[in-house]
Amino acid sequence: QNVFESKPSVPEYKVASVQKARFILLHCSVFKALWDWLILLATFYVAVTVPYNVCFTGTEDSPSAARSTIVSDIAVEMLFILDIALNFRTTYVSHSGQVVYEPRSICIHYVATWFFVDLIAALPFDLLYVFNVTVTSLVHLLKTVRLLRLLRLLQKLERYSQYSAMVLTLLTSMFALLAHWMACVWYVIGRTEMESNDPLTWDIGWLHELGKRLEAPYINSSVGGPSIRSAYIASLYFTLSSLTSVGFGNVCANTDAEKIFSICTMLIGALMHAVVFGNVTAIIQRMYSRRSLYHTRMKDLKDFIRVHRLPQQLKQRMLEYFQTTWSVNNGIDANELLHDFPDELRADVAMHLNKDILQLPVFQTASRGCLRSLSLHIKTSFCAPGEYLLRQGDALQANYFVCSGSLEVLKDNVVLAILGKGDLIGAELPGEERVMKSKADVKALTYCDLQHVGLGGLREVLQLYPEYAAKFTADIRRDLTFNLQEGGEVEVGAWPPSQAPSRPRPRPDSGGSPEKPLPSILEDEEGQDEVFQRSPTAHRPLLSPPRSSPTCRGGPGTPSVQLPGVGGSRAKKPPKLLVPSLHAPETPELGPRVVDGIEDTGGPWEAQNFTAAPPPHSAPRGSPLP
């Protein structure tokens, strides 16, 4: 069984085995979501056209204006009727949290909730135009019942509250819709003042003043005046200016009724500023909160650099690291974010985030519980080009897995290995708890993403699962790409069991130097054929150069090769020591293999390449052999 098998994306109660009837639509399906958005657009269309038709075209003598939108109105009514039919076959979630599939229960639930509101909103009033029935203002007023469908819109707003741009668009649309409704009421007030034939108010209403400015004055209450289009634009202009400010006076209230409406408009405008624009401000701040946090932390970092007077090179490294890590995680601290979640959920999230390292061969035999515990100890880290992950002599506290990027292992400015994606570096887990130090530097060549598990946390997990501890201890030697531990083998898994090099044993009389026979070096002319006699180490895959070779880095216990009669002078080493490298039986592989800190070409030849400055009296390099 795959321990990384994903769980169902839908909760269990949604996939419970039930006797599902035919033609039942799941309420959380993609089709239902798209259908709800289509009904939402149709509801907005109704919210705009119904008040306009009631206020502006309800008194038209000619039905041409009212019939201009007859096709779209009938199409919307058909959508509402079809929506009612779909709601009778759409599942819902009960109070107990269970999805109800039974058709009878669905019908009862829908009839008891939104059926009558949807039914009244779907009454085909516009079909009266098809049969040439005279449509009165009462019919238009009945169509305002369709605005009740906006209540269902408010019910669904909470579902999309996490989408800031969407909520911002909906709030702006609601504000514009309110201004549209109030513009319709403002026009009705002006028409009422004109039709009242009051000699005190007939010629001072806002419509009468508008007609004078547009050179289309009213002759009487029904003749003359501005067009419907001009009157609607002027009404919308007045309501928007009153809602957002105190108006500009070019369209103003003159009669008592108009002044009362203006007062109400200003009060509603103040409320809209508090509700709508307050939410809009919060939404905009939330949309740019990450950017604001980035600039805040960047300013803190620059202030820190300035206060402590860090050098330019160190400053550049800090700024580059901060900018690069921010682009990777967007300033989100996963550990802090998941801190309050239960351990079971955090373990599942951690297994998903760290699945690359948990799928290594060394963890294949671990149980799911062991992997879940181990995933909680895995952390992520990042390295910029030129940065050192570890320095020689640093305490090894974790094993590192390279997720992406490239690193190099250096020792004495010599590249021992190049690490890439999928490589594992670190140290073996010792039986006792002790401090282990790195024997080489690890430097990033490119931007690198790494995952590391602390040796302390790894030891805790293995104590909880002792049945896996022995297997892990044996496998980690093979799976480590490079062993950074001082004295540890580097690439154990690269050697066949029959050819695995044994660790040199120190001799008691040599001060800890390895017990290894050295090549015989003779000075006399007769023994020149035996000067390059191969040591027993040539019978196994040789290192280049061997660790115990005198040409390698010398230590206190390293034996030196002296020529007889020369007083131990290294200048007397014959250049013929380089001859074996010219007669290599095989061409070495170009890909370096790393064993115990020394590059191994993998071939059976021994190339002891070193540089020794010859003294003035020695034979020049490259001279023919005697």
PyMOL commands that set and color helices and strands:
alter all, ss='L'
color gray80, all
select helices_A, chain A and resi 12-14+30-55+66-87+103-111+115-121+127-130+137-160+164-195+206-213+228-244+256-287+289-308+312-329+334-337+343-353+355-358+361-363+368-375+455-464+466-479+492-494+497-499+526-530+536-539+570-572+575-583
alter helices_A, ss='H'
color red, helices_A
select strands_A, chain A and resi 92-93+99-100+378-383+388-390+398-404+407-411+414-419+424-426+441-444+448-454+482-483+593-595+598-600
alter strands_A, ss='S'
color yellow, strands_A
deselect
rebuild
show_as cartoon
